[in-house]
Amino acid sequence: MKTATPTRHALGRGLLALAYGVLVTGPLLALAIELLRMPPTEGLRTLLATDRRLALWWRSVVLAAAVSAGSMAIGTLAALQLDRWRGGLRAVLRWFFLLLIPFPPMTHAMAWSWLSNQLNRTLGRTGLGPFLLRGWPAAWWVQVMWLAPLATGLALVALASVDPILIEAGQLHQRDDRVLARLILPLMMPLLLAGGGLTFLLSLVDYAIPSLYQLNVYALDIFADFSVHHQPGRTLIVALPLLVTTIGTILFSQARLRPAALNPTRFRQRPILPDHEPTDSIETTLLLILQQGAVALLGLGAAIPLAGLILQLSNRQHLRATLLAARGDIGYTLRVALLAGVLSLPLGYTAARAALHARRGRRLGWLAITLPLAVPGPLVGIGLIAIWTRLLPLGIYGSALMPVLAAVARYTGLAALVLVASLRRINPTLIEVATLLQPSRLRTWLCVRLPMLAPGMVAAAAVVSCLTLGELSATLLVAAPGQATLTMRIYNFLHYGASDTVAGLTLVPTALVLAFGALAVGALAIWAHLTRRPHTLNPESETL
């Protein structure tokens, strides 16, 4: 009896690890197998015909780098300002800005297209030419506004990682602006670079926003090539330049995220800079202006989508008709998002445990978490098609489960990262004591470990559900006929320019994202309250 329970637990962990390998890393492995099945000459011919694609790759990389630089600059400056907002109404606004992180890109695209149409109507009345929101500048601006809240959240995390003792020591000898330039920013830089890598990656693999503004990018070319040839192995070769770039970005970011995850930050009771900095220098005054301008841009990024929704929904009858026509897609999308969030928890928890305290292969565990995040959405969809039609033809392909599997493959890694941080903040002494006093491992897990993990699990599930609501690139390939998600419906209507219909449809994922985001923020607030107590936080210890 004493050896049966550990054996059952080991078997359970093994089955979860196998499920993670099939559902999360499986799409990329399936594409690699399909590539090995190709004739070498055909693969070489596809690889060599890359002149146009290399130019397209370079355009995509430059766009993603510009988006990452713009969003991280706004996010860092805004974080320095928002870090002071710790009481009253301003604290509520600070959380509101963070709620914008999981907003679907379609919401931002709809909003700025609506603003462009309003501006063109005004210009037409004055006899001026229209303002064309298209091409590289439009795609850059909309993606920056989409990713700026995420960059702000990452910058706030980087700011929280700075030891307040060092800051207090620096403030004894230098002005606050010099402390910021010489001490705070250098200490934040590793996590800021990791955040820049993440925003770069998200911009690089997104083709929804660029395609709406008539800008061809490499991720869209992957989709187009598979649509023409229907050869997964060939598509992997076509995607190779983009895949090498994304994997390099993930490895670059992982090298900076792992130390942060293994050494959780201390909770600071007050901001690192005073609420009112002295303005006795031009540098300090300019810094304050830039910080306030960054917060204003965040506010603009929130106001335009909300204004676009509200002003286009004046016709209640049309809104009702739009929602009734799409009620099937709305219900299906909600089911997909909730199921993806739930399925990501056991898989993410397994990967998080392996990455944190595996005696061997810890780096491999981290790679299993971060590598799937580097796979572009179209490749995930093509890999799923290869798995369930060629490698494991079990009748799953063509079912309503395929969009769920696409979301699980794309976002379980992010759930695992959230759970890594949650696991690191559990004091292992509490688990050891509970194990000694409670012989049942199941009751120990349910009564001790699970309550401490619950806020992190709720946050991880909410993150996956929010991102699933806006998932398009993989779902577009695997969704069964007649079972479109709401994002697919919005994407199609945006191309036709039906702004009032798009606004009505966009209202649903926006409201759901706010609900899921509020749930995640509440869970994280509880988590922060619990980890603030000395007996629940032991940064120097290993998590069990």
C-alpha positions as CSV (number, residue, x, y, z in Angstrom):
1,M,0.0,0.0,0.0
2,K,2.8,2.4,0.7
3,T,4.3,2.0,-2.7
4,A,1.0,2.0,-4.6
5,T,0.2,5.7,-4.0
6,P,3.5,7.1,-5.2
7,T,3.2,4.8,-8.2
8,R,-0.3,6.1,-9.0
9,H,0.9,9.7,-8.6
10,A,3.9,9.0,-10.9
11,L,1.5,7.4,-13.4
12,G,-0.8,10.4,-13.2
13,R,2.1,12.9,-13.7
14,G,3.3,10.8,-16.6
15,L,-0.1,10.8,-18.3
16,L,-0.3,14.6,-17.9
17,A,3.2,15.0,-19.3
18,L,2.2,12.9,-22.3
19,A,-1.0,15.0,-22.8
20,Y,1.2,18.1,-22.6
21,G,3.5,16.7,-25.3
22,V,0.6,15.8,-27.6
23,L,-1.6,18.9,-27.1
24,V,0.9,21.7,-26.6
25,T,4.2,20.7,-28.3
26,G,2.5,18.2,-30.6
27,P,1.7,20.6,-33.5
28,L,5.4,21.5,-34.0
29,L,6.5,17.9,-33.7
30,A,3.9,16.8,-36.2
31,L,5.2,19.4,-38.7
32,A,8.7,18.1,-38.2
33,I,7.5,14.5,-38.9
34,E,5.8,15.7,-42.0
35,L,9.0,17.5,-43.1
36,L,10.9,14.2,-42.8
37,R,8.4,12.5,-45.0
38,M,9.0,15.0,-47.9
39,P,11.5,14.2,-50.7
40,P,14.8,16.0,-49.9
41,T,14.9,17.6,-53.4
42,E,11.4,19.1,-53.0
43,G,12.3,20.5,-49.5
44,L,15.5,22.0,-50.9
45,R,13.7,23.6,-53.8
46,T,11.2,25.2,-51.4
47,L,13.9,26.4,-49.1
48,L,15.9,28.1,-51.9
49,A,12.9,29.9,-53.4
50,T,13.0,32.5,-50.6
51,D,14.0,35.9,-52.2
52,R,10.5,37.4,-51.9
53,R,9.9,35.7,-48.6
54,L,13.2,37.1,-47.1
55,A,12.1,40.6,-48.1
56,L,8.7,39.9,-46.5
57,W,10.5,38.5,-43.4
58,W,12.6,41.6,-43.1
59,R,9.5,43.8,-43.3
60,S,7.8,41.8,-40.6
61,V,10.8,41.9,-38.3
62,V,11.2,45.7,-38.7
63,L,7.5,46.2,-38.0
64,A,7.6,44.0,-34.9
65,A,10.7,45.7,-33.6
66,A,9.2,49.1,-34.1
67,V,6.0,48.0,-32.4
68,S,8.0,46.5,-29.5
69,A,10.0,49.6,-29.1
70,G,7.0,51.9,-29.2
71,S,4.9,49.9,-26.8
72,M,7.7,49.3,-24.3
73,A,8.6,53.0,-24.3
74,I,5.0,53.9,-23.5
75,G,4.7,51.1,-21.0
76,T,7.9,52.0,-19.1
77,L,7.1,55.7,-18.8
78,A,3.5,54.9,-17.9
79,A,4.6,52.4,-15.2
80,L,6.8,55.0,-13.5
81,Q,3.7,57.2,-13.2
82,L,1.2,54.4,-12.3
83,D,3.5,53.1,-9.6
84,R,2.6,56.2,-7.6
85,W,-1.1,55.5,-7.9
86,R,-1.6,53.4,-4.8
87,G,-4.7,55.0,-3.2
88,G,-8.2,56.3,-3.9
89,L,-9.6,56.7,-7.4
90,R,-6.1,56.6,-9.0
91,A,-5.5,53.1,-7.7
92,V,-8.8,52.0,-9.4
93,L,-7.7,53.6,-12.7
94,R,-4.4,51.8,-12.4
95,W,-6.2,48.4,-12.3
96,F,-8.4,49.6,-15.2
97,F,-5.4,50.1,-17.4
98,L,-4.2,46.6,-16.6
99,L,-7.7,45.2,-17.5
100,L,-7.0,46.4,-21.1
101,I,-4.2,43.9,-21.5
102,P,-6.3,41.0,-22.8
103,F,-8.4,43.2,-25.1
104,P,-8.8,41.4,-28.5
105,P,-6.9,43.0,-31.3
106,M,-10.1,43.2,-33.3
107,T,-11.5,45.7,-30.8
108,H,-8.6,48.1,-31.4
109,A,-8.7,47.6,-35.2
110,M,-12.5,48.3,-35.2
111,A,-12.0,51.4,-33.0
112,W,-9.3,53.1,-35.0
113,S,-11.0,52.3,-38.3
114,W,-14.1,53.9,-37.0
115,L,-12.1,57.0,-35.9
116,S,-10.6,57.2,-39.4
117,N,-14.0,57.1,-41.0
118,Q,-15.2,59.9,-38.7
119,L,-12.2,62.0,-39.5
120,N,-12.7,61.5,-43.2
121,R,-16.3,62.6,-43.0
122,T,-15.1,65.8,-41.3
123,L,-12.4,66.4,-43.8
124,G,-14.9,65.8,-46.7
125,R,-17.1,68.6,-45.4
126,T,-14.2,71.0,-45.4
127,G,-13.2,70.0,-48.9
128,L,-10.0,68.3,-47.8
129,G,-8.8,64.9,-49.0
130,P,-9.4,61.8,-47.0
131,F,-7.0,60.5,-44.4
132,L,-6.0,56.9,-45.4
133,L,-5.5,54.6,-42.4
134,R,-3.6,51.8,-44.1
135,G,-0.2,50.3,-44.7
136,W,2.8,50.3,-42.4
137,P,2.0,53.3,-40.2
138,A,-1.6,52.1,-39.5
139,A,-0.5,48.6,-38.6
140,W,2.2,50.0,-36.4
141,W,0.0,52.4,-34.5
142,V,-2.9,49.9,-33.9
143,Q,-0.5,47.2,-32.7
144,V,1.3,49.7,-30.4
145,M,-2.1,50.7,-28.9
146,W,-3.0,47.0,-28.5
147,L,0.2,46.0,-26.8
148,A,0.8,49.2,-24.7
149,P,-1.2,47.9,-21.7
150,L,0.7,44.6,-21.7
151,A,4.0,46.5,-21.9
152,T,2.8,48.6,-18.9
153,G,2.0,45.5,-16.9
154,L,5.4,44.0,-17.7
155,A,7.2,47.3,-16.8
156,L,5.3,47.4,-13.5
157,V,6.6,43.9,-12.8
158,A,10.1,45.0,-13.6
159,L,9.7,48.0,-11.4
160,A,8.5,45.7,-8.5
161,S,11.7,43.6,-8.9
162,V,13.9,46.5,-7.9
163,D,15.1,46.2,-4.3
164,P,13.8,49.2,-2.3
165,I,16.8,49.2,0.0
166,L,19.1,50.0,-3.0
167,I,16.8,52.8,-4.0
168,E,16.6,54.4,-0.6
169,A,20.4,54.3,-0.4
170,G,20.7,55.9,-3.8
171,Q,18.2,58.7,-2.9
172,L,20.4,59.7,0.0
173,H,23.2,60.8,-2.4
174,Q,21.5,61.7,-5.7
175,R,18.3,63.4,-7.1
176,D,15.4,61.1,-8.0
177,D,15.9,61.5,-11.7
178,R,19.6,60.4,-11.5
179,V,18.6,57.5,-9.3
180,L,16.1,56.5,-12.0
181,A,18.6,56.8,-14.8
182,R,21.6,55.2,-13.0
183,L,20.1,52.7,-10.7
184,I,16.4,51.9,-11.3
185,L,16.4,51.5,-15.1
186,P,19.5,49.4,-15.2
187,L,18.1,47.1,-12.6
188,M,14.8,46.9,-14.5
189,M,16.5,46.3,-17.8
190,P,16.6,42.4,-17.8
191,L,12.9,42.2,-17.3
192,L,12.2,45.1,-19.7
193,L,14.2,43.3,-22.4
194,A,12.2,40.1,-21.7
195,G,9.0,42.2,-22.0
196,G,10.3,43.7,-25.2
197,G,10.9,40.2,-26.6
198,L,7.3,39.2,-25.7
199,T,5.8,42.2,-27.4
200,F,8.1,41.7,-30.4
201,L,6.9,38.1,-30.6
202,L,3.2,38.9,-30.4
203,S,3.5,41.5,-33.1
204,L,5.6,39.3,-35.3
205,V,3.1,36.4,-35.3
206,D,0.0,38.5,-35.7
207,Y,-1.4,39.0,-39.2
208,A,-5.0,40.0,-38.3
209,I,-4.2,43.7,-37.8
210,P,-1.7,44.1,-40.7
211,S,-4.0,42.4,-43.2
212,L,-6.9,44.7,-42.2
213,Y,-4.7,47.6,-43.2
214,Q,-3.5,46.1,-46.5
215,L,-0.1,45.2,-45.2
216,N,1.3,41.7,-46.1
217,V,3.4,40.1,-43.4
218,Y,5.2,36.8,-43.1
219,A,2.6,35.1,-40.8
220,L,-0.1,35.7,-43.5
221,D,2.2,34.2,-46.2
222,I,2.4,31.0,-44.2
223,F,-1.4,30.8,-44.2
224,A,-1.6,31.5,-47.9
225,D,1.1,28.9,-48.8
226,F,-0.8,26.2,-47.0
227,S,-4.1,27.2,-48.5
228,V,-2.5,26.7,-52.0
229,H,-0.4,23.6,-51.5
230,H,-1.9,21.8,-48.4
231,Q,1.5,20.3,-47.5
232,P,2.4,20.7,-43.8
233,G,6.0,19.8,-44.4
234,R,6.4,22.4,-47.1
235,T,4.7,25.0,-44.9
236,L,7.2,24.3,-42.1
237,I,10.0,25.1,-44.6
238,V,8.3,28.2,-45.7
239,A,7.9,29.3,-42.1
240,L,11.5,28.5,-41.2
241,P,12.8,32.1,-41.2
242,L,10.0,33.3,-39.0
243,L,10.2,30.3,-36.8
244,V,14.0,30.8,-36.2
245,T,13.3,34.4,-35.3
246,T,10.5,33.5,-32.8
247,I,12.5,30.7,-31.2
248,G,15.5,33.0,-30.9
249,T,13.3,35.7,-29.3
250,I,11.9,33.1,-26.8
251,L,15.3,31.9,-25.8
252,F,16.5,35.5,-25.3
253,S,13.5,36.3,-23.1
254,Q,13.7,32.9,-21.3
255,A,17.2,33.7,-20.1
256,R,15.9,36.8,-18.4
257,L,12.6,35.3,-17.1
258,R,14.0,32.3,-15.4
259,P,16.0,34.2,-12.7
260,A,13.0,36.4,-12.0
261,A,10.8,33.3,-11.6
262,L,13.3,31.5,-9.4
263,N,13.8,34.6,-7.2
264,P,10.4,36.2,-6.6
265,T,10.3,39.9,-5.8
266,R,9.5,41.4,-2.4
267,F,6.3,43.3,-2.0
268,R,6.8,47.1,-1.7
269,Q,4.5,49.1,0.5
270,R,5.2,52.4,-1.2
271,P,6.2,53.6,-4.6
272,I,9.9,53.7,-5.5
273,L,9.7,57.4,-6.3
274,P,7.9,60.1,-4.3
275,D,4.4,61.2,-5.5
276,H,5.7,64.8,-6.3
277,E,9.2,64.9,-7.6
278,P,11.2,68.2,-7.4
279,T,11.2,70.1,-10.7
280,D,14.5,71.9,-10.2
281,S,16.0,70.5,-13.4
282,I,15.0,70.3,-17.1
283,E,15.5,66.6,-17.1
284,T,13.1,66.0,-14.3
285,T,10.4,68.2,-15.8
286,L,10.8,66.5,-19.2
287,L,10.6,63.1,-17.5
288,L,7.4,64.1,-15.8
289,I,5.9,65.3,-19.1
290,L,6.8,62.1,-20.8
291,Q,5.3,60.0,-18.0
292,Q,2.1,61.9,-18.1
293,G,2.0,61.7,-21.9
294,A,2.4,58.0,-21.8
295,V,-0.5,57.6,-19.3
296,A,-2.5,59.9,-21.6
297,L,-1.8,57.6,-24.5
298,L,-2.9,54.6,-22.4
299,G,-6.1,56.5,-21.7
300,L,-6.5,57.3,-25.4
301,G,-6.0,53.6,-26.2
302,A,-8.9,52.8,-23.8
303,A,-11.2,55.8,-24.7
304,I,-11.2,55.2,-28.5
305,P,-12.4,51.6,-28.4
306,L,-15.0,52.4,-25.8
307,A,-16.1,55.5,-27.6
308,G,-16.3,53.6,-30.9
309,L,-18.5,50.9,-29.3
310,I,-20.8,53.3,-27.5
311,L,-21.3,55.7,-30.4
312,Q,-21.9,53.0,-33.0
313,L,-24.5,51.2,-30.8
314,S,-27.1,54.0,-30.8
315,N,-29.5,51.8,-32.8
316,R,-30.7,49.3,-30.3
317,Q,-32.8,47.4,-32.8
318,H,-29.8,46.8,-35.1
319,L,-27.7,45.8,-32.1
320,R,-30.4,43.3,-31.0
321,A,-30.7,41.9,-34.5
322,T,-26.9,41.6,-34.8
323,L,-26.6,39.8,-31.5
324,L,-29.5,37.5,-32.3
325,A,-28.0,36.6,-35.7
326,A,-24.7,35.8,-34.0
327,R,-26.0,34.0,-30.9
328,G,-24.8,30.6,-32.0
329,D,-21.3,32.0,-32.6
330,I,-21.4,33.8,-29.3
331,G,-22.3,30.7,-27.3
332,Y,-19.8,28.6,-29.1
333,T,-17.0,31.1,-28.5
334,L,-17.8,31.3,-24.8
335,R,-17.7,27.5,-24.5
336,V,-14.4,27.3,-26.4
337,A,-12.9,30.0,-24.2
338,L,-14.1,28.4,-20.9
339,L,-13.0,24.9,-21.9
340,A,-9.6,26.0,-23.1
341,G,-9.1,27.8,-19.7
342,V,-10.0,24.7,-17.8
343,L,-7.9,22.3,-19.9
344,S,-4.9,24.5,-19.6
345,L,-4.7,24.3,-15.8
346,P,-3.6,20.6,-15.3
347,L,-1.3,20.9,-18.3
348,G,0.2,24.2,-17.2
349,Y,0.5,23.0,-13.6
350,T,2.5,19.9,-14.8
351,A,4.8,22.0,-16.9
352,A,5.3,24.6,-14.1
353,R,6.3,21.9,-11.6
354,A,8.7,20.3,-14.0
355,A,10.3,23.7,-14.8
356,L,10.7,24.6,-11.2
357,H,12.0,21.7,-9.3
358,A,12.8,18.8,-11.7
359,R,16.1,17.3,-10.6
360,R,17.1,16.7,-14.2
361,G,16.1,18.5,-17.3
362,R,14.9,21.8,-15.7
363,R,16.1,23.7,-18.7
364,L,14.1,21.2,-20.9
365,G,11.1,21.9,-18.7
366,W,11.4,25.7,-19.3
367,L,11.9,25.0,-23.0
368,A,8.7,23.0,-23.1
369,I,6.8,26.0,-21.6
370,T,8.3,28.7,-23.8
371,L,8.9,26.9,-27.1
372,P,5.2,26.6,-28.0
373,L,4.8,30.3,-27.5
374,A,7.2,30.8,-30.4
375,V,5.1,28.9,-32.9
376,P,3.1,31.2,-35.1
377,G,-0.7,30.7,-35.0
378,P,-1.0,29.5,-38.6
379,L,1.7,26.8,-37.9
380,V,-0.2,25.7,-34.8
381,G,-3.3,25.2,-36.9
382,I,-1.5,23.4,-39.7
383,G,0.3,21.2,-37.1
384,L,-3.1,20.3,-35.5
385,I,-4.4,19.3,-38.9
386,A,-1.4,17.1,-39.4
387,I,-1.8,15.4,-36.0
388,W,-5.5,14.6,-36.2
389,T,-5.7,13.7,-39.9
390,R,-2.4,11.9,-40.5
391,L,-0.7,10.9,-37.2
392,L,-3.7,10.3,-34.9
393,P,-6.8,10.0,-37.1
394,L,-9.3,9.6,-34.3
395,G,-12.1,11.5,-35.7
396,I,-11.3,14.7,-33.7
397,Y,-10.5,16.8,-36.8
398,G,-13.7,18.5,-38.1
399,S,-15.3,18.4,-34.6
400,A,-16.2,21.4,-32.4
401,L,-13.1,20.5,-30.2
402,M,-10.5,21.7,-32.7
403,P,-10.6,25.4,-31.8
404,V,-10.3,24.4,-28.1
405,L,-7.2,22.4,-29.0
406,A,-5.8,25.3,-30.9
407,A,-6.2,27.7,-27.9
408,V,-4.7,25.1,-25.6
409,A,-1.7,24.6,-27.9
410,R,-1.1,28.4,-28.2
411,Y,-1.7,29.6,-24.6
412,T,-1.0,26.8,-22.1
413,G,2.6,28.1,-21.9
414,L,1.3,31.4,-20.6
415,A,-0.8,29.6,-18.0
416,A,2.3,27.7,-17.0
417,L,4.2,30.9,-16.5
418,V,1.5,32.3,-14.2
419,L,1.5,29.1,-12.2
420,V,5.3,29.1,-12.0
421,A,5.0,32.5,-10.2
422,S,2.2,31.2,-8.0
423,L,4.1,28.0,-7.0
424,R,7.2,30.0,-6.2
425,R,5.3,32.0,-3.6
426,I,4.1,29.0,-1.6
427,N,6.1,28.3,1.6
428,P,7.1,24.6,1.3
429,T,7.2,24.3,5.1
430,L,3.4,24.5,5.1
431,I,3.2,21.6,2.7
432,E,5.7,19.5,4.7
433,V,3.8,20.1,8.0
434,A,0.5,19.2,6.3
435,T,2.1,16.0,4.9
436,L,3.3,15.0,8.3
437,L,-0.1,15.6,10.0
438,Q,-2.3,14.4,7.2
439,P,-1.4,10.9,5.8
440,S,-3.8,11.3,2.8
441,R,-1.9,13.0,0.0
442,L,-5.2,13.8,-1.7
443,R,-6.6,15.6,1.3
444,T,-3.3,17.4,1.7
445,W,-3.5,18.6,-1.9
446,L,-7.2,19.6,-1.6
447,C,-7.0,21.2,1.8
448,V,-3.6,22.9,1.8
449,R,-2.0,23.1,-1.6
450,L,-5.0,23.9,-3.7
451,P,-6.3,26.8,-1.6
452,M,-2.9,28.5,-1.8
453,L,-2.7,27.8,-5.6
454,A,-6.3,28.8,-6.3
455,P,-5.7,32.5,-7.0
456,G,-2.9,31.7,-9.4
457,M,-5.1,29.0,-11.1
458,V,-8.0,31.4,-11.5
459,A,-5.6,34.0,-13.0
460,A,-4.1,31.4,-15.4
461,A,-7.5,30.2,-16.6
462,A,-8.7,33.8,-17.0
463,V,-5.6,34.7,-19.1
464,V,-6.1,31.7,-21.4
465,S,-9.9,32.3,-21.7
466,C,-9.3,36.0,-22.5
467,L,-6.7,35.2,-25.2
468,T,-8.9,32.5,-26.6
469,L,-11.7,35.0,-27.2
470,G,-9.4,36.9,-29.6
471,E,-7.7,33.9,-31.2
472,L,-7.9,33.9,-35.0
473,S,-4.9,32.6,-36.9
474,A,-5.0,29.0,-35.8
475,T,-8.8,28.8,-35.4
476,L,-9.3,30.0,-38.9
477,L,-7.6,26.9,-40.2
478,V,-9.2,24.2,-37.9
479,A,-12.7,25.4,-37.3
480,A,-15.3,23.1,-38.8
481,P,-17.7,24.4,-41.4
482,G,-20.7,26.1,-39.8
483,Q,-18.9,26.4,-36.4
484,A,-17.2,29.8,-36.7
485,T,-16.1,31.7,-33.6
486,L,-17.1,35.3,-32.9
487,T,-13.6,36.5,-33.8
488,M,-13.8,34.9,-37.2
489,R,-17.2,36.6,-37.8
490,I,-15.8,40.0,-36.7
491,Y,-12.7,39.6,-39.0
492,N,-14.9,38.9,-42.0
493,F,-17.2,41.8,-41.4
494,L,-14.2,44.2,-40.9
495,H,-13.1,43.4,-44.4
496,Y,-16.6,44.4,-45.7
497,G,-16.6,47.7,-43.7
498,A,-19.9,47.0,-41.8
499,S,-18.9,49.2,-38.9
500,D,-22.2,49.2,-37.0
501,T,-22.4,45.4,-37.2
502,V,-18.7,45.0,-36.2
503,A,-19.3,47.3,-33.2
504,G,-22.2,45.2,-32.0
505,L,-20.2,42.0,-32.4
506,T,-17.1,43.4,-30.8
507,L,-19.1,44.4,-27.7
508,V,-19.5,40.8,-26.7
509,P,-15.8,39.8,-26.5
510,T,-15.0,43.1,-25.0
511,A,-17.5,42.6,-22.2
512,L,-16.3,39.0,-21.7
513,V,-12.7,40.1,-21.6
514,L,-13.5,42.7,-19.0
515,A,-15.3,40.1,-16.9
516,F,-12.5,37.5,-17.2
517,G,-9.9,40.3,-16.6
518,A,-11.7,41.5,-13.5
519,L,-11.7,37.9,-12.3
520,A,-8.0,37.6,-12.9
521,V,-7.2,40.9,-11.2
522,G,-9.3,39.9,-8.2
523,A,-7.5,36.6,-8.0
524,L,-4.1,38.3,-8.3
525,A,-5.1,40.8,-5.6
526,I,-6.0,38.0,-3.2
527,W,-2.7,36.3,-4.2
528,A,-0.8,39.5,-3.4
529,H,-2.6,39.9,-0.1
530,L,-1.7,36.3,0.9
531,T,2.0,36.5,-0.2
532,R,2.4,39.8,1.7
533,R,2.3,37.8,4.9
534,P,5.7,36.6,6.1
535,H,4.6,33.1,6.8
536,T,3.5,32.5,3.3
537,L,6.5,33.9,1.5
538,N,9.9,32.3,1.5
539,P,11.8,33.6,-1.6
540,E,14.9,31.6,-0.7
541,S,13.2,28.2,-0.7
542,E,12.3,25.7,-3.4
543,T,8.7,25.0,-4.1
544,L,7.5,21.4,-3.6
